[in-house]
């Protein structure tokens, strides 16, 4: 969730808007020409140009892949929670002064949940749930639909891991037909994860 800019906006939102303006000015001026990211690495924070609006954003490099159009970067926009792809030639070194304003997106994970997948025994063809690292597509689809259909939401923060900067939360969504739903508990009861 993000605060909407307006006359009553907080100082933090005003600082973020000013930062965005500085980033656009920096990248559109000639001064940035020597600031190409020559050897981008996975996990590195940089400035990246998004193709659909041709604006610059603070981003984290997820991967670099070779293509017929040259190297392409998969990126995560740190202020907008969006994954994009950009040519490596559109990446720039991020000046340290652009890192003083905190990233607007905060990573959160569902508290007390462990994704599961189904494993088939080749001997007797039985299927059993086993813990895994990636959420099953049915759980992801439910989650996306639930968030999209919700009229409001709230989170209860149980724990903040300072070293990884991750919040562990219980997510509550107000759904039109069901009322307030504890998404963590719902995923557990539908056997889409373990607790």
C-alpha positions in Angstrom: 0.0 0.0 0.0 1.3 3.4 -0.8 0.2 6.9 0.2 -1.4 8.9 -2.6 0.3 12.3 -3.3 -1.8 15.3 -2.5 -2.0 18.5 -0.4 -2.1 16.5 2.9 0.7 14.1 1.9 3.3 13.1 4.5 6.9 14.4 4.5 8.1 10.9 3.5 5.8 10.9 0.4 7.0 14.4 -0.5 10.6 13.3 -0.2 10.0 10.3 -2.4 8.3 12.5 -5.1 11.3 14.9 -5.0 13.7 12.0 -5.3 11.8 10.7 -8.4 12.1 14.1 -10.0 15.9 14.2 -9.2 16.3 10.7 -10.8 14.5 11.8 -14.0 16.7 15.0 -14.2 19.9 13.1 -13.5 19.2 10.4 -16.2 17.9 12.7 -18.8 20.9 15.1 -18.5 24.3 14.6 -20.1 26.0 14.0 -16.8 24.9 10.4 -16.6 26.6 9.4 -19.8 29.7 8.1 -18.0 27.6 6.3 -15.4 26.7 3.2 -17.4 26.6 0.0 -15.4 29.5 -1.8 -17.1 29.3 -5.2 -15.2 25.8 -5.6 -13.8 25.5 -8.4 -11.2 22.5 -10.2 -9.7 21.3 -8.5 -6.5 22.9 -5.1 -7.5 20.8 -1.9 -7.0 20.8 0.4 -10.0 18.7 2.9 -12.0 16.8 1.3 -14.8 14.6 2.7 -17.6 11.2 1.1 -18.0 10.2 0.7 -21.7 6.5 1.4 -21.5 6.9 5.0 -20.0 10.6 5.6 -20.6 11.1 6.8 -17.0 13.9 5.8 -14.7 13.4 3.9 -11.4 15.4 2.4 -8.6 15.7 -1.3 -9.3 17.3 -4.5 -8.2 18.9 -6.8 -10.8 17.3 -10.3 -10.6 19.2 -11.8 -13.6 21.0 -11.0 -16.8 20.3 -13.0 -20.0 21.7 -12.9 -23.4 19.3 -12.3 -26.3 19.4 -11.5 -30.0 19.0 -7.8 -29.0 21.9 -8.0 -26.6 22.0 -8.6 -22.9 18.7 -8.1 -21.1 18.2 -7.6 -17.4 15.3 -8.9 -15.3 14.6 -6.2 -12.7 12.5 -5.6 -9.6 11.4 -2.0 -9.2 12.1 -1.3 -5.5 9.5 1.5 -5.1 6.7 0.0 -7.1 6.8 -3.8 -6.6 6.9 -4.5 -10.3 9.1 -6.9 -12.3 10.4 -5.5 -15.7 12.8 -6.4 -18.4 15.3 -3.8 -19.8 18.3 -3.8 -22.0 21.5 -3.7 -20.0 22.4 -0.5 -21.9 19.4 1.1 -20.0 21.0 0.5 -16.6 22.9 3.2 -14.7 24.9 3.4 -11.5 22.8 4.7 -8.7 24.3 7.7 -7.0 24.5 7.3 -3.2 22.3 10.3 -2.6 19.4 8.5 -4.3 19.6 5.8 -1.7 18.9 8.0 1.3 15.1 7.8 0.8 13.9 4.3 1.9 12.6 2.0 -0.8 8.8 2.3 -0.9 8.1 -1.4 -1.1 8.5 -3.6 2.0 8.9 -7.3 1.6 6.4 -9.4 3.5 5.9 -13.1 3.9 2.9 -14.9 5.3 3.6 -15.8 8.9 3.6 -19.4 10.0 3.1 -20.8 6.4 5.3 -23.2 4.4 4.5 -23.8 0.7 3.9 -27.4 -0.2 3.9 -29.4 -3.4 2.6 -32.8 -4.2 5.2 -35.6 -4.6 4.3 -38.9 -6.3 5.8 -42.1 -5.1 6.8 -44.1 -8.3 6.4 -47.4 -6.5 2.8 -47.3 -5.5 1.7 -44.0 -7.3 0.5 -42.4 -4.0 0.7 -38.7 -3.7 1.7 -36.8 -0.6 2.3 -33.1 0.3 5.9 -32.1 0.9 7.4 -28.7 1.9 9.0 -26.7 -0.9 10.4 -23.2 -1.5 8.0 -22.0 -4.3 4.2 -21.6 -3.9 2.0 -23.8 -6.0 0.2 -22.2 -8.9 -3.2 -22.9 -7.3 -2.2 -21.0 -4.1 -0.8 -18.1 -6.2 -4.0 -17.9 -8.3 -6.2 -17.9 -5.2 -4.0 -15.3 -3.6 -4.1 -13.0 -6.6 -7.9 -13.4 -7.0 -8.4 -12.8 -3.3 -6.4 -9.6 -3.3 -8.0 -8.3 -6.5 -11.5 -9.0 -5.2 -10.9 -7.6 -1.7 -12.6 -4.3 -0.7 -10.0 -3.6 2.0 -7.1 -5.3 3.8 -5.1 -5.2 6.9 -2.0 -7.0 8.2 -0.8 -8.1 11.6 3.0 -7.9 11.8 4.3 -10.8 13.9 8.0 -10.4 13.3 10.5 -8.3 11.4 13.8 -9.9 10.3 16.2 -7.0 10.3 19.0 -8.9 8.5 16.8 -9.7 5.5 14.4 -6.7 6.0 11.4 -9.0 5.7 8.1 -8.6 7.6 6.3 -11.8 8.6 2.6 -11.0 8.6 -1.0 -12.4 8.8 -3.0 -11.0 5.9 -6.7 -10.2 6.4 -8.8 -9.4 3.4 -12.3 -8.1 3.4 -14.1 -10.1 0.7 -17.6 -9.2 -0.6 -19.2 -12.5 0.1 -17.1 -13.9 2.9 -16.3 -10.9 5.1 -12.9 -10.6 6.8 -10.8 -13.6 5.8 -7.5 -14.7 7.4 -5.6 -15.6 4.2 -2.8 -17.5 6.1 -5.4 -19.7 7.8 -7.4 -20.2 4.6 -4.3 -21.4 2.7 -3.6 -23.9 5.5 -7.2 -25.2 5.7 -7.3 -25.7 1.9 -4.0 -27.6 2.2 -2.2 -25.2 0.0 0.5 -24.9 2.6 1.6 -26.2 6.0 1.7 -24.2 9.2 
